[in-house]
């Protein structure tokens, strides 16, 4: 399929459909390329965040609270 035709088809989708499509695309990439290397800067950031978490210096939120806040913010 040609890129222009794909873009046209995507533009006709609703936002929830686009989100599902994006997730499907990411999932297919992950299945095909499980050996993707993580950039060093990203590994460093994750290590830093995990260290803060282990030290008790992170604020944690349960999924329901985050979900509710996002739904209120983007009504």
C-alpha positions in Angstrom: 0.0 0.0 0.0 1.3 3.5 -0.8 2.2 5.8 2.1 -0.3 8.5 0.9 -3.1 6.0 0.8 -2.2 4.8 4.3 -2.2 8.4 5.6 -5.6 9.0 4.0 -7.0 5.8 5.6 -5.6 6.7 9.0 -7.1 10.2 8.9 -10.5 8.7 8.5 -10.2 6.8 11.8 -11.5 8.0 15.1 -9.0 8.8 17.9 -9.7 5.5 19.7 -9.1 3.6 16.5 -5.9 5.5 15.8 -4.6 4.7 19.3 -5.4 1.0 18.8 -3.6 1.0 15.5 -0.6 2.7 17.0 -0.5 0.1 19.7 -0.8 -2.7 17.1 2.1 -1.2 15.2 4.3 -1.0 18.3 3.4 -4.6 19.2 4.4 -5.8 15.7 7.7 -3.9 15.9 8.4 -5.4 19.3 7.7 -9.0 18.0 9.9 -8.6 15.0 12.8 -6.9 16.7 13.0 -8.2 20.3 16.7 -7.4 20.3 16.5 -3.6 19.9 19.3 -2.1 21.8 18.4 0.5 24.5 20.4 3.7 24.1 22.8 4.4 26.9 21.1 7.7 27.9 17.8 5.8 28.3 19.3 3.1 30.4 20.9 5.7 32.6 17.6 7.5 33.0 15.8 4.2 34.0 18.6 3.4 36.4 18.3 6.8 38.0 14.6 6.5 38.3 14.8 3.0 39.8 17.4 4.2 42.3 15.1 7.1 43.4 12.3 4.6 43.7 14.4 2.2 45.9 15.5 5.1 48.1 11.8 6.2 48.6 12.3 9.4 46.7 9.6 8.8 44.1 6.0 9.7 44.2 3.9 6.8 43.1 0.3 6.9 41.7 -2.1 4.0 41.3 -3.4 3.5 37.8 -7.0 4.4 38.7 -5.9 7.8 39.9 -3.9 8.5 36.8 -6.7 7.3 34.6 -9.3 9.4 36.3 -7.1 12.5 36.2 -6.4 12.1 32.5 -10.1 11.5 31.7 -11.0 14.7 33.6 -8.2 16.7 31.9 -9.0 15.6 28.4 -12.8 15.5 28.4 
